[in-house]
Amino acid sequence: MRIQRARSLLVAGLLFCISLPAQADLIVDVRVQLAQNSFSAAESELSAYKAQHGVTPEYLEALSWMARAYASTGQWDQATTYARDIGQDCERQLAAYKRKLEAEPHLPIALGAAYEVLSQSLAEKGQRTEAIRLLRSALTRYGNTSIRTRLQKNLNLLALAGQPAPPLQVTQYLGPKPPALASLKGSPVLLFFWAHWCVDCKAEIPIIASLRQEFAPAGLVVIGPTQLYGYAAQGADASPAQERAYIESVRQRYYASLQDMPVPLSKQNFDAYGASTTPTLVVLNRAGQVAMYHPGAISYEELRATLQKVVAR
């Protein structure tokens, strides 16, 4: 089920709509071809680019979309081949230029995707332990880089269910003061990781509000962690104070039905839960263990079914 969810996220990424400039770049071209299921056209585009420009960071990011596309369609051998090549080429690029991962915007995306596809491929082939080991090794190496949250997400998809929920950092918050998760043992909990720019998060609000009302008599607690991203409306740079004020305005406008939901404000929470995708929804049982970990939007029916099980137990 978790691998199927990962596949749905990959497909959603491929179908993401982008307005094309007159001279579209390689990455956009490849994504458009893949969204149209034109795998051969995307591969031809990549081959032509490589022949002219060599293996550049842009090429590696575009190739990572190929790997994810093959993974999303269950073509694991091809996906694995691409992912391994991407990982090796990223390492060579970093070593050759003696640069940190964040010094180049395309390499983190490519390398994160490579680990994602490789771990999913191992898990799909029944090598779950090896997939977990791979991701933990990557976290040891890249835990202080921008791909940490993505690596943690993929590790959580494989290993978080049934484990005690990581604690939340609640020093800064919006709305009511968030309770510590340890104090909520005995109650079912829904964690709703969201972002002020996230359209899917806004679409999820009526579902969460309705289910919170339905399961309130059973003690359901909803907490909505978010974080600062460094920008506000229309991507304009914002200071922490400015962005916090903007988040509050978004909360007031779009989250009216969840106004009394505590909103911890911390990047640390997103790192711990691997919430590189928003929304990410996490359901905790009455013992404080993770019963569901779901990056991406979820339907009313699926979320309700999970909450029913947690409440019943």
VEXMARGU-816414 format. One record per residue (C-alpha): residue number from 1; residue in three letters; x, y, z. Coordinates in pm, 1 decimal. Layout:
N
SITE     i    aa         c1         c2         c3
SITE   NUM   ALA          X          Y          Z
...
This chain:
313
SITE     i    aa         c1         c2         c3
SITE     1   MET        0.0        0.0        0.0
SITE     2   ARG      277.9      244.8       88.1
SITE     3   ILE      454.7      175.6     -242.9
SITE     4   GLN      126.2      232.0     -426.8
SITE     5   ARG       92.9      566.4     -251.2
SITE     6   ALA      446.0      657.5     -354.7
SITE     7   ARG      356.7      569.2     -713.9
SITE     8   SER       52.1      796.0     -702.3
SITE     9   LEU      271.5     1082.1     -584.2
SITE    10   LEU      510.0     1022.3     -873.5
SITE    11   VAL      227.3     1028.7    -1125.7
SITE    12   ALA       89.6     1347.7     -972.1
SITE    13   GLY      431.3     1511.1    -1010.7
SITE    14   LEU      453.0     1411.3    -1374.4
SITE    15   LEU      112.7     1562.5    -1445.8
SITE    16   PHE      199.8     1892.2    -1281.5
SITE    17   CYS      103.4     2168.1    -1524.9
SITE    18   ILE      370.9     2413.9    -1634.1
SITE    19   SER      327.3     2701.7    -1877.2
SITE    20   LEU      593.4     2663.7    -2145.6
SITE    21   PRO      819.6     2948.2    -2254.1
SITE    22   ALA      904.1     2989.8    -2622.2
SITE    23   GLN     1229.8     2796.1    -2574.3
SITE    24   ALA     1141.7     2535.4    -2312.9
SITE    25   ASP     1437.3     2391.5    -2121.9
SITE    26   LEU     1528.2     2024.6    -2108.1
SITE    27   ILE     1361.8     1950.7    -1775.9
SITE    28   VAL     1028.3     2099.4    -1878.0
SITE    29   ASP     1039.4     1924.6    -2216.3
SITE    30   VAL     1106.8     1587.7    -2056.3
SITE    31   ARG      833.4     1631.4    -1795.8
SITE    32   VAL      579.9     1725.8    -2061.1
SITE    33   GLN      671.7     1422.6    -2272.0
SITE    34   LEU      640.2     1193.6    -1970.7
SITE    35   ALA      305.9     1345.4    -1869.6
SITE    36   GLN      189.0     1241.3    -2216.1
SITE    37   ASN      337.6      891.9    -2168.4
SITE    38   SER      583.5      961.0    -2452.2
SITE    39   PHE      875.6      776.3    -2296.5
SITE    40   SER     1061.2      731.6    -2625.2
SITE    41   ALA     1032.5     1102.2    -2706.8
SITE    42   ALA     1166.7     1194.0    -2362.9
SITE    43   GLU     1459.5      954.2    -2403.2
SITE    44   SER     1537.6     1097.4    -2747.9
SITE    45   GLU     1537.6     1446.8    -2599.2
SITE    46   LEU     1777.8     1337.4    -2327.6
SITE    47   SER     2008.4     1160.4    -2572.7
SITE    48   ALA     2026.4     1463.4    -2800.5
SITE    49   TYR     2100.4     1693.7    -2508.5
SITE    50   LYS     2370.1     1463.8    -2369.6
SITE    51   ALA     2539.9     1438.6    -2709.4
SITE    52   GLN     2560.2     1815.8    -2730.1
SITE    53   HIS     2618.1     1921.0    -2369.5
SITE    54   GLY     2736.4     1613.0    -2183.5
SITE    55   VAL     2620.6     1510.2    -1835.2
SITE    56   THR     2520.6     1838.7    -1673.2
SITE    57   PRO     2324.7     1892.7    -1350.9
SITE    58   GLU     2022.5     1986.9    -1564.1
SITE    59   TYR     2055.5     1659.9    -1752.0
SITE    60   LEU     2067.3     1462.1    -1427.3
SITE    61   GLU     1754.2     1626.8    -1292.9
SITE    62   ALA     1572.5     1559.5    -1620.6
SITE    63   LEU     1694.8     1199.2    -1610.4
SITE    64   SER     1558.5     1168.1    -1256.5
SITE    65   TRP     1211.3     1233.8    -1395.6
SITE    66   MET     1265.5      942.2    -1630.3
SITE    67   ALA     1357.0      719.5    -1336.4
SITE    68   ARG     1048.8      828.2    -1143.2
SITE    69   ALA      827.5      778.5    -1447.3
SITE    70   TYR      947.9      422.8    -1496.5
SITE    71   ALA      899.1      357.2    -1124.1
SITE    72   SER      544.5      494.6    -1132.9
SITE    73   THR      456.1      249.5    -1409.8
SITE    74   GLY      617.2      -47.6    -1235.2
SITE    75   GLN      911.5      -79.0    -1475.8
SITE    76   TRP     1155.2     -128.8    -1191.9
SITE    77   ASP     1454.7     -263.5    -1381.2
SITE    78   GLN     1472.4       42.2    -1605.9
SITE    79   ALA     1397.7      274.7    -1313.2
SITE    80   THR     1678.6      116.4    -1110.4
SITE    81   THR     1928.1      148.1    -1395.0
SITE    82   TYR     1855.9      517.2    -1433.7
SITE    83   ALA     1863.0      577.5    -1057.8
SITE    84   ARG     2201.9      410.0    -1016.5
SITE    85   ASP     2347.6      609.2    -1305.3
SITE    86   ILE     2209.3      932.0    -1160.0
SITE    87   GLY     2355.3      860.5     -817.1
SITE    88   GLN     2699.5      781.9     -956.0
SITE    89   ASP     2701.3     1086.6    -1183.9
SITE    90   CYS     2589.0     1315.3     -903.2
SITE    91   GLU     2872.6     1187.8     -686.2
SITE    92   ARG     3119.9     1246.1     -969.0
SITE    93   GLN     2992.2     1600.2    -1022.0
SITE    94   LEU     3022.5     1681.4     -651.9
SITE    95   ALA     3374.3     1538.0     -634.2
SITE    96   ALA     3497.0     1695.1     -957.7
SITE    97   TYR     3390.6     2046.1     -865.5
SITE    98   LYS     3452.0     2003.4     -490.4
SITE    99   ARG     3115.2     2157.6     -425.1
SITE   100   LYS     2855.1     2106.6     -156.7
SITE   101   LEU     2525.1     1954.0     -259.9
SITE   102   GLU     2335.7     2282.2     -214.9
SITE   103   ALA     2578.2     2476.5     -434.8
SITE   104   GLU     2388.9     2359.4     -743.8
SITE   105   PRO     2005.5     2356.5     -756.0
SITE   106   HIS     1961.0     2053.4     -983.6
SITE   107   LEU     2182.9     1799.9     -809.4
SITE   108   PRO     1982.3     1774.7     -483.7
SITE   109   ILE     1666.0     1701.9     -682.0
SITE   110   ALA     1841.3     1439.0     -892.1
SITE   111   LEU     2021.5     1269.8     -603.1
SITE   112   GLY     1712.0     1268.3     -382.0
SITE   113   ALA     1512.8     1108.1     -662.4
SITE   114   ALA     1783.0      845.0     -715.6
SITE   115   TYR     1767.9      731.5     -354.3
SITE   116   GLU     1388.7      743.3     -362.4
SITE   117   VAL     1362.8      518.9     -668.3
SITE   118   LEU     1632.5      278.2     -549.9
SITE   119   SER     1467.9      230.9     -211.4
SITE   120   GLN     1124.2      184.4     -364.1
SITE   121   SER     1262.3      -67.0     -611.8
SITE   122   LEU     1424.2     -271.5     -335.0
SITE   123   ALA     1104.4     -267.6     -130.4
SITE   124   GLU      896.0     -364.9     -432.4
SITE   125   LYS     1122.9     -665.7     -488.3
SITE   126   GLY     1079.9     -779.5     -128.5
SITE   127   GLN     1414.2     -642.7       -9.0
SITE   128   ARG     1265.9     -413.8      253.8
SITE   129   THR     1555.1     -446.4      497.5
SITE   130   GLU     1801.7     -348.7      226.1
SITE   131   ALA     1585.4      -48.7      130.8
SITE   132   ILE     1577.9       73.1      490.5
SITE   133   ARG     1952.6       22.3      521.3
SITE   134   LEU     2012.2      222.5      203.2
SITE   135   LEU     1805.7      516.5      325.9
SITE   136   ARG     1961.4      516.9      671.3
SITE   137   SER     2306.1      517.4      512.3
SITE   138   ALA     2202.3      810.0      291.8
SITE   139   LEU     2069.7      997.8      595.3
SITE   140   THR     2400.9      949.0      771.1
SITE   141   ARG     2579.8     1097.6      472.9
SITE   142   TYR     2330.6     1367.2      369.4
SITE   143   GLY     2143.8     1434.2      694.2
SITE   144   ASN     2264.4     1794.6      701.8
SITE   145   THR     2162.4     1875.5      343.2
SITE   146   SER     1842.6     1977.8      170.1
SITE   147   ILE     1753.2     1618.6       75.7
SITE   148   ARG     1726.3     1506.8      437.6
SITE   149   THR     1349.1     1552.4      452.3
SITE   150   ARG     1298.7     1358.0      131.4
SITE   151   LEU     1514.6     1072.8      252.6
SITE   152   GLN     1326.6     1068.3      582.7
SITE   153   LYS      992.6     1059.0      398.9
SITE   154   ASN     1095.0      747.8      208.2
SITE   155   LEU     1231.5      585.9      522.5
SITE   156   ASN      907.1      664.5      704.9
SITE   157   LEU      704.5      508.7      424.1
SITE   158   LEU      886.1      182.9      492.1
SITE   159   ALA      948.5      188.8      864.5
SITE   160   LEU      739.3      440.4     1060.8
SITE   161   ALA      406.8      253.4     1088.7
SITE   162   GLY      381.1       84.0     1426.9
SITE   163   GLN      658.7      296.3     1577.6
SITE   164   PRO      622.0      563.0     1848.7
SITE   165   ALA      546.1      900.1     1692.6
SITE   166   PRO      842.1     1141.7     1687.8
SITE   167   PRO      781.1     1431.7     1928.7
SITE   168   LEU      681.1     1770.9     1790.7
SITE   169   GLN      871.3     2093.8     1844.4
SITE   170   VAL      601.5     2330.1     1978.2
SITE   171   THR      798.0     2632.7     2098.3
SITE   172   GLN      659.3     2853.2     1820.0
SITE   173   TYR      301.9     2816.9     1706.6
SITE   174   LEU      -11.2     2981.1     1569.7
SITE   175   GLY     -353.7     2940.9     1721.8
SITE   176   PRO     -392.1     2755.1     2053.6
SITE   177   LYS      -79.1     2624.4     2224.0
SITE   178   PRO       -6.7     2276.4     2084.9
SITE   179   PRO       -4.6     1993.6     2338.9
SITE   180   ALA      294.7     1760.6     2358.9
SITE   181   LEU      221.5     1432.2     2184.5
SITE   182   ALA      318.0     1244.4     2500.9
SITE   183   SER       29.7     1412.8     2680.6
SITE   184   LEU     -219.0     1285.7     2421.2
SITE   185   LYS     -173.1      912.9     2483.0
SITE   186   GLY     -517.8      763.5     2514.6
SITE   187   SER     -652.7      980.3     2232.6
SITE   188   PRO     -633.3      926.2     1857.5
SITE   189   VAL     -437.0     1203.2     1684.6
SITE   190   LEU     -428.2     1334.5     1328.7
SITE   191   LEU     -121.5     1534.6     1224.1
SITE   192   PHE     -185.5     1751.7      918.1
SITE   193   PHE      140.5     1889.6      774.5
SITE   194   TRP       58.1     2182.6      547.0
SITE   195   ALA      216.5     2483.3      373.3
SITE   196   HIS       79.1     2829.9      306.8
SITE   197   TRP      137.2     2789.7      -68.6
SITE   198   CYS      -12.8     2440.7      -94.8
SITE   199   VAL     -330.0     2409.9     -304.0
SITE   200   ASP     -382.3     2044.4     -210.8
SITE   201   CYS     -366.2     2138.8      157.0
SITE   202   LYS     -655.0     2381.8      114.1
SITE   203   ALA     -854.2     2113.5      -68.8
SITE   204   GLU     -799.6     1874.4      222.3
SITE   205   ILE     -947.1     2110.9      480.9
SITE   206   PRO    -1317.5     2020.6      437.2
SITE   207   ILE    -1229.6     1650.6      470.2
SITE   208   ILE    -1034.2     1703.3      790.3
SITE   209   ALA    -1293.0     1940.0      937.8
SITE   210   SER    -1575.3     1694.2      868.7
SITE   211   LEU    -1389.9     1397.2     1013.7
SITE   212   ARG    -1277.5     1592.5     1317.8
SITE   213   GLN    -1639.4     1673.9     1392.9
SITE   214   GLU    -1745.3     1313.0     1339.5
SITE   215   PHE    -1475.3     1164.2     1560.6
SITE   216   ALA    -1463.6     1437.4     1826.4
SITE   217   PRO    -1677.0     1228.0     2064.9
SITE   218   ALA    -1410.1      957.1     2042.4
SITE   219   GLY    -1145.2     1210.9     2147.4
SITE   220   LEU     -978.6     1279.0     1810.3
SITE   221   VAL     -718.8     1557.8     1831.7
SITE   222   VAL     -604.9     1738.4     1514.1
SITE   223   ILE     -272.4     1925.0     1503.4
SITE   224   GLY     -152.3     2110.6     1192.9
SITE   225   PRO      226.3     2161.1     1179.9
SITE   226   THR      366.8     2404.9      924.9
SITE   227   GLN      697.7     2585.0      869.0
SITE   228   LEU      861.5     2894.1      723.7
SITE   229   TYR      983.1     2878.7      363.0
SITE   230   GLY     1142.7     3222.5      327.4
SITE   231   TYR      874.4     3370.3      103.9
SITE   232   ALA      514.2     3482.2      115.3
SITE   233   ALA      252.9     3584.2     -144.4
SITE   234   GLN      350.8     3510.9     -506.8
SITE   235   GLY      693.4     3388.6     -397.3
SITE   236   ALA      810.2     3727.8     -270.1
SITE   237   ASP     1101.6     3711.9      -25.2
SITE   238   ALA      985.1     3757.3      332.4
SITE   239   SER     1148.2     3790.7      672.2
SITE   240   PRO     1040.8     3535.1      937.0
SITE   241   ALA      807.2     3791.9     1092.2
SITE   242   GLN      655.0     3882.2      755.7
SITE   243   GLU      605.3     3520.8      656.1
SITE   244   ARG      454.8     3432.8      991.2
SITE   245   ALA      203.4     3714.6      946.7
SITE   246   TYR      128.8     3589.5      596.4
SITE   247   ILE       74.1     3233.6      721.4
SITE   248   GLU     -170.2     3367.9      977.1
SITE   249   SER     -359.6     3552.4      702.8
SITE   250   VAL     -378.7     3231.1      498.6
SITE   251   ARG     -497.2     3043.3      805.4
SITE   252   GLN     -768.5     3299.7      873.5
SITE   253   ARG     -886.0     3301.7      511.6
SITE   254   TYR     -870.9     2936.2      409.3
SITE   255   TYR     -866.0     2741.1      736.2
SITE   256   ALA    -1169.0     2896.6      902.7
SITE   257   SER    -1319.8     2556.1      982.0
SITE   258   LEU     -996.1     2461.5     1162.3
SITE   259   GLN     -928.8     2788.5     1344.3
SITE   260   ASP     -892.3     2614.8     1680.3
SITE   261   MET     -638.4     2365.8     1539.5
SITE   262   PRO     -296.6     2414.6     1705.2
SITE   263   VAL      -29.1     2495.9     1445.7
SITE   264   PRO      330.5     2425.6     1556.0
SITE   265   LEU      571.4     2632.7     1347.4
SITE   266   SER      899.0     2446.0     1297.3
SITE   267   LYS     1113.9     2301.3     1018.7
SITE   268   GLN     1233.0     2042.4     1269.9
SITE   269   ASN      890.2     1877.8     1266.2
SITE   270   PHE      896.8     1849.8      887.5
SITE   271   ASP     1244.3     1695.3      902.0
SITE   272   ALA     1145.0     1442.6     1168.4
SITE   273   TYR      835.6     1333.3      978.4
SITE   274   GLY      990.6     1358.6      633.6
SITE   275   ALA      714.7     1593.7      522.6
SITE   276   SER      876.7     1691.8      193.0
SITE   277   THR      531.7     1651.5       36.7
SITE   278   THR      239.0     1865.6      146.5
SITE   279   PRO       -3.0     1775.3      269.4
SITE   280   THR      137.3     1486.8      469.9
SITE   281   LEU     -111.7     1318.3      701.9
SITE   282   VAL      -13.0     1102.7      996.5
SITE   283   VAL     -258.8      915.7     1218.6
SITE   284   LEU     -152.7      810.4     1568.7
SITE   285   ASN     -332.3      545.0     1770.2
SITE   286   ARG     -422.5      576.0     2135.9
SITE   287   ALA      -82.9      434.3     2235.0
SITE   288   GLY       96.6      717.5     2052.1
SITE   289   GLN      213.4      491.8     1769.2
SITE   290   VAL      194.9      574.2     1399.2
SITE   291   ALA     -102.9      395.8     1244.1
SITE   292   MET      -84.3      569.0      904.1
SITE   293   TYR      179.9      774.6      725.4
SITE   294   HIS       51.5      931.4      404.8
SITE   295   PRO      246.0     1188.4      197.4
SITE   296   GLY        5.0     1368.3      -35.0
SITE   297   ALA     -366.9     1432.1      -45.9
SITE   298   ILE     -599.0     1157.2       75.9
SITE   299   SER     -965.0     1087.8        9.7
SITE   300   TYR    -1238.4     1125.0      268.8
SITE   301   GLU    -1313.3      751.6      249.1
SITE   302   GLU     -953.9      637.1      304.3
SITE   303   LEU     -885.4      872.9      591.5
SITE   304   ARG    -1218.9      790.3      757.5
SITE   305   ALA    -1148.9      416.1      733.1
SITE   306   THR     -813.1      462.5      906.6
SITE   307   LEU     -963.0      678.4     1181.8
SITE   308   GLN    -1240.6      425.6     1239.9
SITE   309   LYS     -983.2      151.6     1299.9
SITE   310   VAL     -781.3      368.7     1536.2
SITE   311   VAL    -1087.9      477.4     1732.3
SITE   312   ALA    -1216.2      119.4     1758.7
SITE   313   ARG     -887.6       -4.8     1901.8
